[in-house]
Amino acid sequence: MEIIKVLIVTTIILTLLGILSLRKPDIVGADFYWSKYKWFYIPKYKKATNKYYQHQIKIIGIALIMSAVILLVFMITCAIYPPILSVF
């Protein structure tokens, strides 16, 4: 049953990353750099402004959500019929 827990966590992570990619593609595709402030460095980022690049990130988000759905179907199948795990 530990594989079910791992699949649940993986599904949640993939879904959250997919939703973030769809809703905020400029944050996901940001270029990070270190900026010096007084005597220490702080992280800053430039937002992605290229529309083609943002559409690619949205397509990746859709793919992440689709893979989460496939994992969810596999997890439900394993919960209903556990002997299928002996195939793997």
N, CA, C and O of each residue as an XYZ file, in Angstrom:
352
protein
N       0.810     -1.201      0.000
C       0.000      0.000      0.000
C       0.855      1.268      0.000
O       0.337      2.375     -0.143
N       2.149      1.097      0.160
C       3.003      2.284      0.144
C       3.089      2.890     -1.243
O       3.304      4.093     -1.391
N       2.921      2.053     -2.260
C       2.959      2.600     -3.619
C       1.772      3.531     -3.852
O       1.876      4.489     -4.618
N       0.648      3.254     -3.197
C      -0.519      4.128     -3.322
C      -0.216      5.492     -2.717
O      -0.596      6.517     -3.283
N       0.464      5.518     -1.573
C       0.820      6.793     -0.942
C       1.765      7.595     -1.828
O       1.631      8.811     -1.961
N       2.715      6.899     -2.428
C       3.661      7.572     -3.326
C       2.929      8.124     -4.544
O       3.215      9.236     -4.988
N       1.995      7.361     -5.080
C       1.231      7.830     -6.233
C       0.345      9.018     -5.882
O       0.168      9.921     -6.700
N      -0.216      9.027     -4.672
C      -1.035     10.164     -4.238
C      -0.193     11.428     -4.176
O      -0.601     12.471     -4.685
N       0.978     11.344     -3.558
C       1.856     12.513     -3.447
C       2.315     12.978     -4.828
O       2.337     14.177     -5.105
N       2.678     12.036     -5.689
C       3.116     12.389     -7.044
C       1.991     13.048     -7.831
O       2.226     14.015     -8.555
N       0.781     12.537     -7.698
C      -0.363     13.126     -8.389
C      -0.625     14.543     -7.915
O      -0.903     15.428     -8.723
N      -0.539     14.764     -6.613
C      -0.758     16.108     -6.069
C       0.308     17.071     -6.571
O      -0.009     18.195     -6.960
N       1.560     16.648     -6.566
C       2.650     17.522     -7.025
C       2.494     17.848     -8.508
O       2.634     19.006     -8.903
N       2.208     16.843     -9.328
C       2.037     17.084    -10.762
C       0.854     18.006    -11.041
O       0.927     18.864    -11.920
N      -0.234     17.829    -10.294
C      -1.398     18.684    -10.488
C      -1.093     20.125    -10.114
O      -1.457     21.046    -10.846
N      -0.429     20.329     -8.981
C      -0.097     21.695     -8.566
C       0.855     22.370     -9.544
O       0.685     23.546     -9.865
N       1.855     21.631    -10.020
C       2.775     22.210    -11.002
C       2.063     22.511    -12.319
O       2.351     23.520    -12.962
N       1.146     21.651    -12.718
C       0.390     21.894    -13.939
C      -0.499     23.115    -13.835
O      -0.571     23.915    -14.768
N      -1.180     23.267    -12.702
C      -2.037     24.438    -12.501
C      -1.202     25.706    -12.443
O      -1.594     26.731    -13.002
N      -0.054     25.651    -11.774
C       0.825     26.817    -11.719
C       1.332     27.185    -13.107
O       1.439     28.368    -13.433
N       1.644     26.188    -13.928
C       2.117     26.464    -15.287
C       1.025     27.086    -16.148
O       1.308     27.921    -17.008
N      -0.216     26.681    -15.920
C      -1.312     27.250    -16.704
C      -1.681     28.654    -16.243
O      -1.961     29.526    -17.064
N      -1.681     28.872    -14.938
C      -2.139     30.158    -14.409
C      -1.071     31.243    -14.442
O      -1.378     32.403    -14.715
N       0.174     30.884    -14.170
C       1.259     31.866    -14.084
C       2.465     31.427    -14.908
O       3.498     31.084    -14.332
N       2.368     31.427    -16.232
C       3.515     30.966    -17.029
C       4.707     31.909    -16.971
O       5.840     31.491    -17.210
N       4.461     33.192    -16.653
C       5.590     34.121    -16.581
C       6.425     33.896    -15.329
O       7.616     34.207    -15.320
N       5.825     33.362    -14.275
C       6.594     33.064    -13.061
C       7.372     31.763    -13.236
O       8.523     31.659    -12.814
N       6.731     30.762    -13.868
C       7.405     29.478    -14.071
C       8.599     29.639    -15.000
O       9.634     29.006    -14.793
N       8.465     30.480    -16.023
C       9.538     30.662    -16.993
C      10.456     31.819    -16.677
O      11.100     32.362    -17.575
N      10.528     32.205    -15.420
C      11.346     33.361    -15.050
C      12.829     33.005    -15.031
O      13.213     31.880    -14.711
N      13.644     33.984    -15.380
C      15.098     33.834    -15.295
C      15.564     34.449    -13.983
O      15.401     35.648    -13.758
N      16.141     33.627    -13.124
C      16.602     34.113    -11.833
C      18.046     34.586    -11.929
O      18.846     34.031    -12.682
N      18.359     35.595    -11.174
C      19.732     36.076    -11.070
C      19.926     36.659     -9.676
O      18.956     36.939     -8.972
N      21.176     36.838     -9.286
C      21.495     37.365     -7.965
C      21.861     38.838     -8.091
O      22.699     39.210     -8.912
N      21.236     39.658     -7.285
C      21.497     41.094     -7.295
C      22.150     41.479     -5.968
O      21.722     41.047     -4.898
N      23.192     42.298     -6.064
C      23.902     42.687     -4.847
C      23.168     43.841     -4.173
O      22.861     44.853     -4.803
N      22.895     43.673     -2.894
C      22.268     44.709     -2.087
C      23.132     44.906     -0.851
O      23.205     44.033      0.014
N      23.778     46.045     -0.776
C      24.749     46.367      0.273
C      25.851     45.313      0.289
O      26.646     45.259     -0.649
N      25.925     44.487      1.305
C      27.017     43.509      1.384
C      26.557     42.068      1.119
O      27.362     41.142      1.220
N      25.292     41.869      0.785
C      24.815     40.513      0.519
C      24.011     40.491     -0.788
O      23.650     41.535     -1.331
N      23.746     39.295     -1.268
C      23.040     39.116     -2.532
C      21.610     38.634     -2.280
O      21.361     37.816     -1.395
N      20.688     39.155     -3.068
C      19.294     38.732     -2.970
C      18.849     38.199     -4.335
O      19.292     38.700     -5.368
N      17.981     37.193     -4.344
C      17.521     36.662     -5.638
C      16.454     37.563     -6.263
O      15.545     38.036     -5.581
N      16.580     37.789     -7.553
C      15.578     38.523     -8.323
C      15.313     37.732     -9.590
O      16.076     36.832     -9.941
N      14.245     38.064    -10.266
C      13.962     37.362    -11.509
C      13.338     38.308    -12.528
O      12.693     39.301    -12.191
N      13.561     37.953    -13.784
C      12.943     38.661    -14.903
C      11.802     37.798    -15.416
O      11.981     36.604    -15.654
N      10.635     38.396    -15.586
C       9.494     37.639    -16.089
C       9.677     37.331    -17.569
O      10.235     38.129    -18.323
N       9.201     36.174    -17.961
C       9.248     35.798    -19.374
C       8.177     36.588    -20.121
O       6.995     36.505    -19.787
N       8.584     37.344    -21.117
C       7.627     38.166    -21.859
C       7.328     37.609    -23.241
O       6.414     38.091    -23.910
N       8.069     36.617    -23.677
C       7.857     36.032    -24.991
C       6.581     35.181    -24.970
O       6.491     34.219    -24.208
N       5.599     35.531    -25.801
C       4.316     34.820    -25.813
C       4.468     33.363    -26.258
O       3.786     32.477    -25.742
N       5.361     33.121    -27.213
C       5.589     31.749    -27.679
C       6.126     30.892    -26.539
O       5.715     29.744    -26.374
N       7.034     31.445    -25.760
C       7.611     30.737    -24.616
C       6.537     30.460    -23.570
O       6.512     29.382    -22.977
N       5.643     31.436    -23.341
C       4.572     31.235    -22.370
C       3.600     30.153    -22.837
O       3.087     29.394    -22.014
N       3.338     30.070    -24.143
C       2.462     29.015    -24.655
C       3.107     27.643    -24.488
O       2.413     26.666    -24.206
N       4.419     27.559    -24.659
C       5.111     26.286    -24.430
C       4.971     25.852    -22.975
O       4.764     24.672    -22.693
N       5.085     26.806    -22.052
C       4.944     26.484    -20.626
C       3.519     26.015    -20.336
O       3.325     25.109    -19.525
N       2.518     26.617    -20.985
C       1.136     26.185    -20.789
C       0.919     24.769    -21.324
O       0.178     23.990    -20.724
N       1.552     24.433    -22.434
C       1.442     23.070    -22.970
C       2.068     22.071    -22.002
O       1.539     20.976    -21.811
N       3.189     22.441    -21.394
C       3.810     21.582    -20.380
C       2.872     21.417    -19.190
O       2.776     20.328    -18.625
N       2.177     22.491    -18.803
C       1.206     22.412    -17.715
C       0.075     21.454    -18.022
O      -0.346     20.688    -17.154
N      -0.427     21.488    -19.259
C      -1.481     20.550    -19.665
C      -0.960     19.115    -19.618
O      -1.673     18.207    -19.190
N       0.281     18.910    -20.058
C       0.870     17.567    -20.018
C       1.033     17.078    -18.578
O       0.827     15.897    -18.301
N       1.399     17.970    -17.667
C       1.527     17.576    -16.259
C       0.179     17.160    -15.679
O       0.092     16.177    -14.943
N      -0.861     17.901    -16.007
C      -2.191     17.549    -15.505
C      -2.660     16.226    -16.114
O      -3.271     15.412    -15.421
N      -2.380     16.003    -17.402
C      -2.757     14.731    -18.028
C      -2.021     13.559    -17.389
O      -2.613     12.501    -17.178
N      -0.740     13.734    -17.078
C      -0.006     12.645    -16.421
C      -0.535     12.404    -15.010
O      -0.539     11.268    -14.537
N      -0.982     13.465    -14.333
C      -1.580     13.284    -13.008
C      -2.882     12.493    -13.107
O      -3.167     11.664    -12.243
N      -3.667     12.739    -14.143
C      -4.917     11.988    -14.331
C      -4.619     10.519    -14.627
O      -5.303      9.633    -14.115
N      -3.603     10.258    -15.449
C      -3.225      8.870    -15.746
C      -2.767      8.156    -14.475
O      -3.127      7.001    -14.246
N      -1.977      8.838    -13.652
C      -1.558      8.239    -12.379
C      -2.749      7.995    -11.461
O      -2.787      6.994    -10.746
N      -3.714      8.899    -11.476
C      -4.902      8.733    -10.648
C      -5.702      7.506    -11.086
O      -6.181      6.749    -10.241
N      -5.848      7.303    -12.388
C      -6.551      6.121    -12.898
C      -5.797      4.852    -12.507
O      -6.412      3.871    -12.089
N      -4.467      4.865    -12.640
C      -3.668      3.707    -12.253
C      -3.802      3.430    -10.755
O      -3.880      2.275    -10.337
N      -3.828      4.496     -9.948
C      -3.940      4.335     -8.505
C      -5.295      3.739     -8.134
O      -5.372      2.871     -7.265
N      -6.352      4.195     -8.779
C      -7.683      3.647     -8.501
C      -7.754      2.178     -8.925
O      -8.365      1.359     -8.239
N      -7.129      1.850    -10.054
C      -7.084      0.457    -10.507
C      -6.347     -0.417     -9.500
O      -6.780     -1.532     -9.208
N      -5.237      0.084     -8.969
C      -4.481     -0.681     -7.967
C      -5.263     -0.834     -6.671
O      -5.152     -1.858     -5.996
N      -6.055      0.179     -6.316
C      -6.840      0.093     -5.087
C      -7.998     -0.890     -5.238
O      -8.351     -1.584     -4.285
N      -8.589     -0.953     -6.433
C      -9.716     -1.856     -6.653
C      -9.239     -3.293     -6.853
O      -9.836     -4.228     -6.319
N      -8.166     -3.467     -7.619
C      -7.669     -4.808     -7.952
C      -6.169     -4.889     -7.647
O      -5.350     -4.726     -8.552
N      -5.796     -5.142     -6.367
C      -4.378     -5.145     -5.970
C      -3.487     -6.179     -6.659
O      -2.295     -5.906     -6.800
N      -3.976     -7.355     -7.103
C      -3.062     -8.304     -7.759
C      -2.425     -7.782     -9.045
O      -1.477     -8.387     -9.546
N      -2.919     -6.685     -9.582
C      -2.317     -6.141    -10.802
C      -0.894     -5.639    -10.536
O      -0.102     -5.497    -11.468
N      -0.571     -5.373     -9.274
C       0.780     -4.914     -8.938
C       1.821     -6.010     -9.118
O       3.012     -5.716     -9.222
N       1.391     -7.272     -9.157
C       2.351     -8.359     -9.351
C       2.919     -8.364    -10.767
O       3.937     -9.008    -11.021
N       2.276     -7.655    -11.689
C       2.782     -7.539    -13.060
C       4.077     -6.742    -13.064
O       4.988     -7.025    -13.842
N       4.154     -5.753    -12.199
C       5.339     -4.904    -12.131
C       6.350     -5.535    -11.225
O       7.431     -4.981    -11.026
